[in-house]
Amino acid sequence: MRWATVEEESALPGLGERITHPEFAGVEFVHVRAKSLLNHVPAAAGMPFEWTINTYRGCTHACSYCFARPTHTYLDLDAGKDFESVIVVKINAVERLRAELCRPSWGGNHVALGTNTDPYQRCEGRYRLTRGVIQTLTEAGNSYSVLTKGTLVTRDLDVLAEAARRGVCTGVSMSIPTLDTDVWRASEPGTPHPQRRLEAIAALHEAGIPTGVMVAPIIPGLSDAPEQLEAVVRGALEAGADRITPIVLHLRPGLRDVFLPWLAEVRPELLERYRHLYARSYAPKAEQQRIHRLVRRIVDRHGGEPGRRRVVRGDERSSSGHEVPTPTSAQVEQLSML
């Protein structure tokens, strides 16, 4: 299912007018009026949620491994540079959401934010669409959760804390693949420093908001060393994360064409290993299980209260209403096609 609506596509002949802002050097923004904001996830996809919202398309975080990159090709843009420098903005997101929540047919289902591109990427500071969306969902009493790498989420602590108190916001999950500064700079250059993300987790936790950390993706040969995993998992637990979800890198077609040339530049000696490890989209099951066991042992050593801080394996499904609905590694791949 294509992410762009018919209305968006008709509004973008040749991508339409591109807008620039002085504080975003080298980035262009395309303003569109979305026909619909609530995206239905087909049951066949097997996701732990049925509805999603994405206020932006493309992402200045510029993560080399981002599974959403191939979605930019649906607008005749490339999955490489265009994905991180041409950002589509749904400028009518809040008004559309208000209208859709009022429809008699809307059943008040849980909504997941951040399942494709980041709702708290840097341009949210200018557009404030995500804040408007969570305010609207909170006012309506409609359950939602947030997945992000953006520390800008702490700007909205007032809304999120009130929503969590009322049981409307079921949690915020922060993606922190590693604390290794060299790996961070190379693989996700547009994201906030991982230490700042841990501080955001601590602030969310202090405000009473259920929190999770996705150690994702774990990149073989770059961020899967025991000491690297120990650092990020221990940091997440000390910050107050309620659960840890490790996900090993996957390389589906489209993303592979971006990631492997990047790897050839930063770590060419790993290319031969990757040709064997990723003969298919996923690393071998044994490799995934090895990393999951390692992370679980780290949590057992540093996890604190039994039953509160837990590892969610890549093949587990969320069941508690107090947990952030997080896709498993097998489900992550499907998100880019919704």
N, C-alpha and C positions, 0 to 999 in steps of 0.2 A: 504494500500500500504506500503510495507516494505521500510524503509529509506535506507538500504544498497543496493548498486547495486550488480549485479552478479559478477562483477570484484572484488569488495571489499570482497565479501564472499569467492570467490575462493582464494583470497590472504591471507585468515585468517583460514587455517586449524588449529583447536584448538586455534584460535586467533593468530597464527603465533608468530613472534619474538616480545618480549616485551622489550621496551627501557626505561631506567631510566635516570633521570637527578638529580644531587646532590641537586639542589634547590627545588626539589619536593619530599620530603621524603614520602615514602609510596604510591607513585603514579607511575603507569606504563603507557607508551604511545605506541600505536600500529600505525605504519606508514602504510597507505594504499594509493594506487593510484586509485583515483575515476574514474569511467568510464564517469560520468557526474556530473556536479556541480549544474546546474540549475534544480530544482525540480518543476514539474508542480503540481499545486493544483487543483484537480477536481472541476468543477463548482458546483457539488452536495454538496461539503463541505460548501459552502456559505461563504467563507472567503472574506475579503475586499482586497485581493490581489490574483494573479494567479500564482506567481512564488516565490520560496524561495531559499535561499542558507544557508547551514549549513557547516561550515568548520571543526567543531569538533563534536564528538559524545561522550556522557558522560560529566560530569561537576564537577569540583572540588569545586564549590560553595556549594555542599552537602546540598541543601535545602530539608528539610524533606517533603515538600509538592509538589515537582517538578512533573508536569504532564508528563514530558518526561521520567521519570524513567523506565516505562515498556518497552520502546523501546530497552533497553539494552538486554532484554530477547531474542530478535531476533537473537542475536549472541551467544546464550547459556551462557550469563552472567546474574547475578542477578540484580534486580532493586534496591537493597540496597547498600551494600558496593562497589560492582563492578562498579556501575554507577558513583560513585564519585572517584574511584581509578584506573580505567582502561579507559584511554581516547584514542579514535580513532582519528587520525589526518590525514586529507586529504592533504598530502604533495604536491600534484600537483594541488591544488585548483586554483591557479592563472593562470597557463598555460591552464588548462581545460576551465576556464571561458573565456579567450581570444579567444580560438578556438570556443567556443559555440556562443559568441557574433558575430563572423564573419560569421556564417552560414546564407545563404540566407533565410532560414526558420524562423530565429529569428525576432520577430516583435518589439523588443525594449520595451517589457512590463515592468511594475514596478516590482521590486524585493524586497522582504522583508528579511532582515537579522536578525537572532536571534529568529526565531519562534520555534525552538526546544531547542537546548542547546546554551549557551551564547557565542557569537562571541568574547567577550572581557573577558572571564575567564582568569585566571592568566597565563596560558601557552601561550596565545597570545603574551605576552612579549618576549617569546623565538622564537616562530614560525613566527609571523608577517604575518599570512595568511589573516586575516581580513583587515589589512592595504592594502595588495596587491589587495584584492578583491575590496575594495571601490575605490582605485586608478584606477583600470581597468574600473569599472563602470563609474567613473567620466570622464575619458578620452574618453570613448565611448559615453558620454552624455546620459547614460541609467539611468532612474529614479530608486531611491532606498530609503529605510528607514531602521532604525536600532532600535532594541529593546535589551536592555542590563541591567545588574546590575553592570557592571564593570566600575570603574572609569578610567581604562586604555583607555577608549574612548577619553579622553582629550588629549592623546598623538597624536591623529590624527586630532586635531582641524584644522590644515592647510588644509588637504584634504577636511574635512567636510564643512568648512567655504566656500571654493571655490566652492564646489559642491552645497551648499545652495544658494550662490550668483547667480549661473547659473540656479537654479531651478531643479538641478539633484537630490540632497539629499532633500527629502521632510520633513525630520525631524528625530530626535533621541528621543526615548522614554525610560525613565529610570524606572525600577521597584523598588519601595520603599514601601514595605508593612507597615512598622511602624518605628517610631523613638525610640520605647521602647527598651532600650539596652538589658534588660533581654530576651525579646522575640526574638530580633535579634540574640543574641548569641546562643540561644537554637535552633532556627528554620532554620537559614541559616548561619552556622558557618564559611563557606569559603568565604563569600562575604565581600566586603569593608563595613566599618561602614556606616550606613545610612546618617550620617551627611556629610561624604565625597561624597556621591552620590548627596546630595543637592548642594554641592560645584561644582560638575561636571555639574549639571544642570545650575548653575549660569554661569559657564565658557562657556558652549554651547550657552546659551542665549546671553551672551556678544559678542560672535563671530558671532551672527546673524543667528544662526541655530534654526529652529523651534523645540520646545521641548515639550514633554509631560511627565507626571508622571502617571504610573500605580500603584495605591494603591492596590497591588495584590500579593498574595491573602490576603484578610481580614479573619483572622482565628477566628471563634466564640469562645468566652471565653478567648481568648488570646490577640487579637489586635483590637477588635471591640468596646471597650469602647469609649464613646463620646470624652473624653479628649485625648485618643490616636489618634483618627482620626483627631481631631482638630489640634494636633501637627504636624502630617505629611502633612496634606493638607495645613495648613498655611505656613509651611516651604517650600513646593513646590511652592506655589504662590509667596512667597517672593523671592525665587530663580529665578523666571522668567518663570516658566512653563506656556505654552500656554493652556494646557488643563489637566484635571484630569480624570482618568478612574478608578473607584472603581470596583473591582471584588471579590466576596466572594468565599472562598475556595470551590472547588469541589473535590470529591473523587471517581474517577472511579475505576473499578476493576484493580488490579495490583498496583496502587498507594495506595489504601486502605490498602493493606497488608504490606506496609512499614510505612505509616503514623500512623496508630492506635497503633502499638507497640511502636513507638516513643512517642506518646501522653501518653501511659500508663506509660512511664518512667518519663516524665516531669510534667504531670498534670493528674494523674490517676482519680481524682475526676470528670473529664470531660467526661470520657468514656461513662457513661450511657446516658448523654445528647447527645453525638454524635451518639449513636445507634438509637436514635429517630430522630435527626436532619438529619442524613445521611442514612436514610433507603434506599434512592436511591443515585445516584451520586451527586446530587445537593441539597443544602439547600432549604427549602421551598421557593416558590416565595415571600411570604409575608416577610420572613426574608431578602431576597435580596433587596426587595423594601424598607424596613425600613432603611437599611444601605445606599442605594443610596440616599434616601431623606435626611438623616442626612448629608451625604457628600455634597449634593447640597446646603443645608442651610449654611454649613461652607464656601463654595465657595462664596455664596451670601454675607456673612459678610466680607470676606477678598479678594474678587475676583478682585477688581480694575476695569479696563476698561471693560464695558459691551461688550459682543460679542467676546472678545479676550480670556479671561480665562474662560473656560467652563467645566462643568462636562459632560462626555459621559457616559450615563447609559449602563448597561450591555447588553441591547437589542437594542442599537442604532447602526447605521452603519455610518462609515466615509463617508463624501460627499465632503468636501473641498479638493482641490489639495494641500493645504498648511498644511494639518494635517498629523500626523503620522498614516498610516494605521494600526489600532490596532484591533485585534480580540475581539469579545464580549465574555462574559462568556460562552455562549452556543457554540461558535466556538472554544474556547481554547481547549476543550476536543478533538476535531477532529484533532488538530495539531499533537498530539502524534501518530496519525495513518498514517501520510503522509510520 
